[in-house]
Amino acid sequence: MLDPLAAFDRILLSGRLGEPVFLRCQVTGPPERAVQRLAETLAAATAVIGGVPDRLQCRGDAASGCLHAILVFRSGASVLVTTGPGEEAVDGMLLGNHGVVYGPGAPLSRYQHDAWSSSPRASQAVDSFLTLIHQALSTGATATLEASSDD
Amino acid sequence: MTDRQPLGVLLLGGMRTHQENYARAFASDPRCRLVAVADEAAAEEERVALNRQLAEELGLPYTDDLEAALTRPDVDLVSVCVPHERRARVAVRCAEAGKHLYLDKPIACTVPGARAIAAAVETAGVRSQMYSFVHTPWARAARQALQDGAVGELRAIHAEVMFAKGRPGTAKLGTPRKQEPFPSRFTFPDSKRELRATGVYALSLIRWLTRAEVRSIWAITANYFFAEHQRNDTEDFGLMSLELEGGLTATVTAGRIGAGSHPRGGPMRLTLVGTRGTLTIDANEPHVEVYCDEEPWTPPPPDPNDPMGFWRSTQIAPGARPKRGWVLLREEGESPEDAARFLDCIEQGNEAEVTARDGAALVETLMAAYVSASRGEAEDPPSVEWPDGGS
């Protein structure tokens, strides 16, 4: 899994936060990598929230790397990911119904990606989000996600 | 020294409203003096009791003859905190009487009502200001950063305002909230419509920083934390995705997330995204952290009349302790800054930085957000057909 989200996931598993309901990730990096990083972060966020994603709203300008996406799950949980130019870093906040974990912005070099990020399942999720992001940005409409086979 | 008479302030609305804070702010400024607490004669019985309670605490007279109060020559400005459902009617009447308006946020609960306030202010030629966070140090820092070109040309703003209050974990989870497009009730003792009540702070910061109108809004509302909100069919959390004039985009994250969810009042921050970089300005930074032998902070026992701890009087009630783990580097105190800046505007004949006209635009965006959350589609706020009603 990606960056501090792995720690968020471990804290969730400890039960201290209750059910995850909202995750915000603020990602910075080179503008030309923004769409890819947005897709990667949405895929990782989906793994943290753990439900079935339903709708994706995405706005911004891919060329300048200033994007945001809101992903809504069938459970009602939601994710907000924003991207912008800057040093490669991620800042996150996970709201559970009993508590919050804050992951203040830190350079990505401080984190190690674990096996999840390079797994076929993660790669498939990232590819799906890339398609949806491009679709949402070109049409301006909310993208509806198709249910995966293991819903 | 000047021999100018202090401005007379009439307070509309009493305890368990933001008037608890506004009255203190005006009372602390030597340029004005509190004259009375008032409300409409037909005000709700419980509201009248709470109005009288504030009047008593401040040593002021209470009157239910609003018209008579508005004809008093020693009343120059009115601080309007009556319940949302009556706010537009009362504010319009105050402007028509030639009084400057200090408006609680949001200024009204309908778009026609908000527009009526802005029109009445402009027709009467009085000054108006909606309470907001634009005079806070962190908002000023964000504006200075933009003016200094710290992020290059601004492309996006992400505003997050959430309050750490209430006891969470009681909402039933598992299904998305069904949002009605045109909510009509806004006053509850134990919940607020948080997309609107806290979202207005974030939205007003975005409007103030960009001076750009909203072209399109997409929003969701949710019940993540509190059974009280769910029982009243009011959301405790909201998200907005905005497209503004000039190709800018923005997001708003707003809500109430539980008293123990933050070391201070709640996460509040602005992220400015520009062509040259990204900058986050956090209301809770810079701070130092204190760890000592004191008992850890625990939320106060719920007040039966204010279980969510909305109001100042509950926050300072016996048994309530302030959070003391994080201490900001800048001097803290009860800042009367927003009210003081309104007095500056009246004295100097300047427009406020968030006027009734701005307040009306904010109401339009917020109410369009509910329509969007109901329909699952983006909305163009000026194109929404609003139900009649100007209260």
Contacts between the chains, C-beta under 8 A, distances in Angstrom:
chain1	res1	chain2	res2	distance
A	18	B	168	8.0
A	18	B	169	5.8
A	19	B	173	5.4
A	21	B	173	6.9
A	21	B	222	7.1
A	21	B	224	4.0
A	21	B	225	7.8
A	21	B	237	7.5
A	22	B	222	7.7
A	22	B	224	6.6
A	22	B	237	6.7
A	22	B	239	8.0
A	22	B	253	7.9
A	24	B	160	7.3
A	24	B	253	6.4
A	26	B	158	7.1
A	26	B	271	6.1
A	26	B	278	7.7
A	26	B	280	7.1
A	28	B	278	4.9
A	54	B	176	8.0
A	55	B	376	7.1
A	57	B	218	5.0
A	57	B	241	5.2
A	57	B	378	7.8
A	59	B	241	5.6
A	59	B	242	8.0
A	59	B	243	6.0
A	59	B	249	4.7
A	60	B	155	7.7
A	60	B	156	6.4
A	60	B	249	5.1
A	61	B	155	6.4
A	61	B	247	7.2
A	61	B	249	7.8
A	64	B	155	5.5
A	64	B	275	6.0
A	66	B	155	3.9
A	66	B	156	4.6
A	66	B	249	6.9
A	66	B	273	4.8
A	66	B	274	8.0
A	68	B	156	6.8
A	68	B	158	6.9
A	68	B	241	6.5
A	68	B	249	6.4
A	68	B	251	5.2
A	70	B	218	7.6
A	70	B	220	7.1
A	70	B	239	5.7
A	70	B	241	5.6
A	70	B	251	7.5
A	72	B	176	7.1
A	72	B	220	5.9
A	74	B	176	7.4
A	75	B	173	6.8
A	75	B	174	5.6
A	75	B	175	7.2
A	75	B	176	7.5
A	76	B	173	7.0
A	76	B	174	7.2
A	76	B	175	5.9
A	76	B	176	3.9
A	76	B	177	6.2
A	76	B	222	5.6
A	76	B	223	7.7
A	76	B	224	7.8
A	77	B	224	8.0
A	78	B	220	6.2
A	78	B	222	6.7
A	78	B	239	6.0
A	80	B	239	6.2
A	80	B	251	6.2
A	80	B	253	6.3
A	82	B	156	7.3
A	82	B	158	5.2
A	82	B	251	6.6
A	82	B	271	6.8
A	82	B	273	7.2
A	84	B	155	7.8
A	84	B	156	6.9
A	84	B	271	7.4
A	84	B	273	3.6
A	84	B	274	7.8
A	84	B	277	7.4
A	84	B	278	3.5
A	85	B	273	7.5
A	85	B	274	7.7
A	85	B	275	7.2
A	85	B	276	6.9
A	85	B	277	5.6
A	85	B	278	6.1
A	86	B	277	5.0
A	86	B	278	4.4
A	91	B	280	7.1
A	93	B	267	6.6
A	95	B	224	6.8
A	95	B	257	6.0
A	95	B	261	7.5
A	97	B	168	5.9
A	97	B	169	5.2
A	97	B	171	6.6
A	97	B	173	6.2
A	97	B	224	5.8
A	97	B	225	5.8
A	98	B	168	6.2
A	98	B	169	4.5
A	98	B	258	7.5
A	99	B	258	7.3
A	99	B	260	6.9
A	99	B	261	6.1
A	100	B	257	6.4
A	100	B	258	7.9
A	100	B	261	4.4
A	100	B	262	6.8
A	100	B	267	7.9
A	102	B	267	7.4
A	105	B	280	6.9
A	140	B	378	7.4
A	141	B	378	7.9
A	142	B	218	6.9
A	142	B	376	6.7
A	142	B	377	6.9
A	142	B	378	7.4
